[in-house]
Amino acid sequence: MVDINLPVLLAQRRMTISDLHRATGISRTTIISLYYERAKGVKFTTLSIICKYLKCEIGELIKFKEEEALDEYQNRELDGA
């Protein structure tokens, strides 16, 4: 599992979703899905554009939660998925 830290990064910079959209050209739908952690996937180019604009590293934008990822994988294996 991953945590998307976009709300924190935007708040630290006193920016809104609309500000990020206008500055980067990334669709509001994509930004909103990342902001509210609804995204099932995201393009590397999108992450790159966001990180470049916010002047942050990918690790500041996305946090990997290893234990939860392992638990989810094991549950899928048990369910036969």
C-alpha positions, -999 to +999 in steps of 0.1 A: +000+000+000+010+036-005+001+069+010-001+099-012+012+129+006-002+155-019-025+172+005+003+180+029+027+191+001+000+215-013-008+228+022+028+235+030+030+256-002-004+272+004-016+258-029-049+243-041-058+215-065-067+242-090-033+259-086-016+226-094-039+219-123-033+253-139+004+253-134+010+217-147-018+210-171-025+177-153-063+171-153-082+181-122-097+146-122-062+130-119-051+154-092-083+149-072-079+111-074-044+114-061-053+140-035-081+118-020-061+085-026-087+071-049-062+064-078-057+028-087-026+038-107-007+068-120+017+074-148+053+081-140+052+112-161+024+126-140+044+119-108+075+135-124+056+167-134+041+170-099+074+165-082+092+189-105+066+216-100+065+211-062+103+208-060+101+176-041+114+140-043+091+111-052+096+098-017+080+130-003+050+125-025+045+088-021+051+068+010+053+030+007+038+010+036+055-024+033+036-042+060+002-033+046+013-043+011+025-077+023-008-082+042-028-073+012-008-097-010-011-125+014-049-120+017-052-121-021-033-154-022-056-168+004-087-157-015-073-173-047-070-140-066 
